[in-house]
Amino acid sequence: MVKGALFTYVRPEETTEPELLGVSRAAMRDIGLNDGEENTSEFKAMVAGNKMYWDPSTEKGIYPWAQCYGGYQFGSWASQLGDGRAISLFESTNPSTKTQYEIQLKGAGKTPYSRFADGKAVLRSSIREFVVSEGLNALHIPTTRALSLTLAPHSRVRRERIEPGAIVTRFAQTWLRIGTFDLLRARGDRKLIRTLANYIAEHVYPGWTSLPAILPEPASATTPSTIDPSRNISADTTEGESPGEENRFARLYREIVRRNAITVAYWQAYAFTNGVLNTDNTSLLGLSLDFGPFAFLDNFDPSYTPNHDDHALRYSYRNQPSIIWWNLVRLGESFGELIGAGAKVDDEQFVNEGVTKDFAPELIKRAETVIHRVGDEYKAVFMAEYTRLMRKRFGLTSENSDDFEKLFSEALDIMEAFELDFHHFFRRLSNVRIAEIESEEQRKEIAGRFFHAEGVAGDEKDARSRIAKWLDYWKARVQEDWGNDRDEQRMVEMKKVNPKFVPRSWILDEVIQRVEKGQEREVIGQVMEMALHPFEEEWGTGDREQEERWCGDVPRQNRQMMCSCSS
């Protein structure tokens, strides 16, 4: 058990005869590496955990470390957790963008937080994380990143069976999470809570003045001040009136909430399901974090969860927005004392001695008022971002009050009722020309494009009629926004936001089998190339048939796959 600190120094275990299986070109570019550096012996040693930037003779350089945090798992407090198999090597700044990243190895050996585990990662889960991290980024979904995948050929890892081990080198602007604060709150470490909050505002975010000012009116998905609040408020300024004044810590909390609202809006718009949204898997920067039993939906099924241990469907696709808010309320409880102090947050007595009995009722009232108001802001920011994304996916450029019910909700209801593929629906819609759906007969004929190869669930006639009616409304909205002479341009714009390729579970499962059992290597580069450029029509991987197969109908037996947390 670690107290008074949030990390422990630990070095990776040496990997014997490591094999670099793949790198992400996009990750190399974003981190500031040049093409070809992945071929150097230094790079290969670093991503295998065989090179440290620490000189024991001079005790200079950077010694690797693992983070300590706690978390609520499936709604229950799990106490101290921490990086059980993740070891951070160093921080690095891209010289062009000036963005700083923390470079981390996953699967490089035991840490003080491994508990009874081995600190290893299996090849199976490593391939999944390597591909999906970069796939999400290519879809513009906020996420941690994956630089490389390394096979540890002499590492045999026991899970449900004996499996080969691997290491993913990943990076993020921060790996801090809600669970980091959870642990400090559970231990009553108010001093470290304050220190960590200051660090996040001043080093993870661009500074206190970058945080959002208090909203001048109630949060609304259609209000400009909610969507883009003013900023540049000095750190020592307290805004608003009693009992809901906001000090700088309230503004920090709101920024974390807003970023997570935007990320979960992307998840819902692109049907990504994390599968295990514990507080220790919820980022303080609003990043998609720690990929275990994740999946993209195949058929649209809101109750789907990819986690076969989630019998109550707590982390189903439908529940993700409410679960993220549940997690953020836990963060609000950790921030509660700092938020509730209001203008007295820097008073010497409060800082050194804590909350007095006389001050407690006022502090509690203020914290509750702010957190409740931030909940409204969370819902408004989520809804604003979700509708913006869906509007673009449907090819619209303007807002209409009827769109959510008649366009968005009805399309999703149709997909669910007739078990249509979510991602194919949008990509195929991108290829529908207005001239093809002028008449009802045409619309009923075009409806078949959205079916699976074997047809639809339920009555096909009903499916065609309902889709045709929906297409009629969609056609009218498209013509409102684009007129009658810019249909080709509209199709191009839709294809920029509606991917042809998505790294689905069945594809990743196939890749895993081919690498692990068939000793194939080129397939990793092929799937990564497609994941990095999901909106293209073709990728030049050398296997056009495979490209089309991976973008085609999901094999019936492979739809809505589930997996375990073991990795």
Secondary structure, DSSP 8 states (H G I E B T S, - for coil): ---S-SEEE------SS-EEEEE-HHHHHHHT--TTGGGSHHHHHHHTT---SEETTTTEE---EEE----EETTEE------SSEEEEEEEE-TTT--EEEEEEESB---TT-TTS-SBEEHHHHHHHHHHHHHHHHTT--B-EEEEEEEEEEEEEESSSEEEEEEEEEEES---BHHHHHHHHHHT-HHHHHHHHHHIIIIISS-GGGS----SS---TT-HHHHS------TT--BS-TT--B-HHHHHHHHHHHHHHHHHHHHHHTTEE-S---GGGSBTT--B---SS-EE-SB--TT--SBTT-TT-TTSTTTHHHHHHHHHHHHHHHHHHHHHTGGGTT-HHHHHH---TTTHHHHHHHHHHHHHHHHHHHHHHHHHHHHHHHHHHTT--S--TTIIIIIIIHHHHHHHHHT-BHHHHHHHHHT--GGGGSSHHHHHHHHGGGSBTTB-SS-HHHHHHHHHHHHHHHHHHHHHHH-SS-HHHHHHHHHTTS-S----HHHHHHHHHHHHTT---HHHHHHHHHHHSTT-S----S-HHHHHHHHS---GGGTT--B-S--
